[in-house]
Amino acid sequence: MQIVYYPHPSLRFQALEVKRIDSNLRTVVRKMFDLMYEARGIGLAATQIGLPLRLFVINLEADPAAKEDEFVFINPQINKRRGSDTDEEGCLSLPKLFADVKRPEAVVIEAFDLDGQLFEMDLEELPARVVQHELDHLDGAMFTDKVIDQHRDYVDPVLKVFEQTFRQAQASGAYPNDETLINTLREIATSGGVPDSFLTANLAPPAVEIPAGLLRPRRGRNSDG
């Protein structure tokens, strides 16, 4: 398992509900946390590892030792939104790209945990931003779809670099074509669970080199997910 980069079809795939919580799903969740920590992120959605199921994980401390701060959201749903706030976001599927996004400042979200128990959280500020960012991933949306107008001209050229790199890897045969990737996503999504074959998949994303002149410095801690 690896984090996939834009424009992998999984990042635009409408994830389907998890139908079963089993050992394979628990293995994937643990690996998601590991990948998230390796990338120094605070959230990761299943679609970001090519798994088209409604599931994401967060740890706002980004600390592997802080197990009490690890949360798993299975089949999440936001029931209430309040206020408005604009802040910087990043994405582990678009490393080094940061831009401002306007979102509701607070949300009430419900989901199931790994024990199949329903829970609810009333979140504000960064926690609210992170769960909205991750839930967007499950709906096939990315933070770059929602950046403020002032950052659009900066974001689009960086996206083009990711797109060109990905397509070149496909053209060379180093990465599967979109049709193959989408067929695999559909098969997994309709099953509602994690197949054994997914646990051994380890196709690394194409390495992306972004010209320094296209990057802007991040302001500080943001919702990398």
C-alpha positions in Angstrom: 0.0 0.0 0.0 1.2 3.5 -0.9 -0.3 7.0 -1.0 -1.4 7.8 -4.5 -0.7 11.1 -6.2 -3.0 13.3 -8.2 -4.5 12.6 -10.8 -4.9 9.0 -9.8 -8.5 8.0 -10.6 -9.1 7.0 -7.0 -8.9 10.6 -6.0 -12.0 11.3 -8.1 -13.8 8.2 -7.2 -17.1 8.3 -5.2 -16.3 5.9 -2.4 -18.9 3.4 -1.3 -19.8 2.3 2.2 -17.8 -0.2 4.2 -20.0 -3.3 4.5 -17.8 -5.3 6.8 -15.2 -4.7 9.5 -12.7 -7.6 9.5 -9.0 -8.3 9.9 -8.2 -7.0 6.5 -9.8 -3.7 7.2 -8.0 -3.4 10.5 -4.7 -4.1 8.8 -5.4 -1.4 6.2 -6.3 1.1 9.0 -3.0 0.4 10.8 -1.1 0.8 7.5 -3.0 4.1 6.8 -1.8 5.5 10.1 1.8 4.4 9.3 1.7 6.0 5.9 0.2 9.2 7.3 3.0 9.5 9.9 5.7 8.7 7.4 4.4 11.6 5.3 4.0 13.9 8.3 0.3 14.2 7.8 -2.6 14.5 10.2 -5.3 12.8 8.2 -5.6 10.2 5.4 -8.6 9.0 3.5 -8.9 5.5 2.1 -9.2 6.8 -1.5 -5.7 8.2 -1.0 -4.3 4.7 -0.9 -6.5 3.5 -3.8 -9.1 2.0 -1.6 -12.6 3.2 -2.7 -14.3 2.8 0.7 -15.8 5.4 3.0 -13.1 5.5 5.6 -10.5 7.9 6.9 -8.1 8.3 9.8 -6.8 11.3 11.7 -4.3 12.1 14.4 -4.0 15.9 14.9 -0.8 15.5 16.8 0.8 13.6 13.9 2.6 11.5 16.6 2.7 7.7 16.3 3.2 7.5 20.1 -0.1 9.4 20.8 -2.4 6.4 20.2 -5.1 8.2 22.2 -5.3 10.8 19.5 -5.9 8.3 16.7 -9.4 8.3 15.4 -11.0 6.0 12.7 -14.1 7.2 10.9 -16.0 4.5 9.0 -19.0 5.5 6.8 -18.8 9.1 8.2 -21.5 11.7 7.7 -21.6 15.4 8.6 -25.0 16.4 10.1 -24.4 20.0 11.0 -22.2 22.9 9.8 -21.7 26.3 11.5 -19.8 29.4 10.7 -17.1 30.1 8.1 -13.3 30.2 8.2 -10.5 30.5 5.7 -7.2 28.8 6.4 -4.3 27.0 4.7 -4.5 23.3 3.7 -2.2 20.8 2.1 -2.7 17.2 0.9 -0.6 14.1 1.0 -1.6 13.3 -2.5 -0.3 16.7 -3.6 2.9 17.0 -1.5 4.4 20.5 -1.1 1.3 22.3 -2.4 -0.5 24.6 0.1 -3.3 27.0 -0.4 -6.2 28.7 1.4 -9.6 27.1 1.5 -12.9 28.5 2.9 -14.9 26.0 4.9 -17.5 25.9 7.7 -15.7 26.6 11.0 -17.5 23.9 13.0 -19.2 20.6 12.2 -21.0 17.7 13.9 -19.9 14.4 12.4 -21.0 10.9 13.1 -19.3 7.6 12.0 -18.6 4.1 13.1 -15.3 3.0 14.8 -13.4 -0.2 14.3 -15.6 -2.0 16.8 -18.7 -1.1 14.7 -19.9 1.4 17.3 -21.6 4.6 16.2 -20.1 7.8 17.7 -20.5 11.6 17.2 -18.1 14.5 17.5 -18.8 18.3 17.7 -15.6 19.8 16.2 -14.3 23.3 15.6 -11.4 25.0 13.9 -8.5 22.6 12.9 -10.3 19.3 13.8 -13.4 20.4 11.9 -11.3 21.4 8.9 -9.5 18.1 8.8 -12.6 15.9 8.9 -14.2 18.0 6.1 -11.0 17.7 4.0 -11.0 13.9 4.4 -14.7 13.5 3.8 -14.2 15.5 0.6 -11.7 12.8 -0.5 -14.4 10.1 -0.1 -16.7 12.1 -2.4 -14.0 12.5 -5.1 -13.2 16.1 -4.2 -9.9 17.7 -3.3 -8.9 20.9 -1.5 -7.6 22.3 -4.8 -11.3 22.3 -6.1 -12.1 24.8 -3.3 -9.1 27.1 -3.0 -9.8 30.8 -2.8 -9.7 32.8 -6.0 -6.5 34.6 -5.1 -4.6 31.2 -5.0 -6.0 29.7 -8.2 -3.3 31.0 -10.5 -0.7 29.5 -8.2 -2.3 26.1 -7.8 -3.1 25.3 -11.4 0.5 25.2 -12.7 1.5 22.9 -9.9 -1.4 20.6 -10.7 -0.3 20.5 -14.3 3.2 19.2 -13.2 1.5 16.4 -11.2 -0.7 15.6 -14.2 2.2 15.5 -16.7 4.3 13.3 -14.4 1.5 10.8 -13.9 0.6 10.6 -17.6 4.3 10.1 -18.6 4.5 7.2 -16.1 1.4 5.7 -17.7 2.7 6.2 -21.3 6.0 4.5 -20.4 4.2 1.5 -18.9 5.6 2.1 -15.5 2.0 2.8 -14.1 -1.3 1.2 -15.1 -3.7 3.1 -17.4 -6.8 4.8 -16.1 -9.1 2.1 -17.4 -7.3 -0.6 -15.5 -7.2 1.5 -12.3 -10.9 2.3 -12.5 -11.9 -1.3 -13.1 -10.0 -2.3 -10.0 -11.7 0.5 -8.0 -15.1 -0.6 -9.1 -14.5 -4.2 -8.1 -13.3 -3.3 -4.6 -16.0 -0.7 -4.1 -18.9 -3.0 -4.9 -17.5 -5.7 -2.5 -17.6 -3.3 0.4 -14.5 -4.7 2.0 -10.8 -5.1 1.6 -9.7 -8.0 -0.7 -6.6 -10.0 0.2 -4.9 -8.9 -3.0 -5.1 -5.2 -1.8 -2.9 -6.0 1.2 0.0 -7.0 -0.9 -0.3 -4.2 -3.6 2.7 -1.9 -3.4 2.9 0.3 -6.5 4.7 3.5 -5.6 3.5 6.7 -7.2 5.6 8.4 -9.8 8.2 10.8 -8.3 7.2 14.4 -8.9 9.7 17.2 -9.3 8.1 20.6 -8.9 10.2 23.6 -10.1 11.1 25.7 -7.0 9.6 28.8 -8.7 6.1 27.3 -8.6 6.1 26.6 -4.9 5.1 29.0 -2.2 6.1 28.5 1.5 3.6 27.2 3.9 2.6 29.5 6.7 2.7 26.9 9.4 0.7 23.8 10.6 -2.1 23.0 8.3 -4.5 20.2 7.5 -2.3 17.9 5.5 -4.5 15.0 4.7 
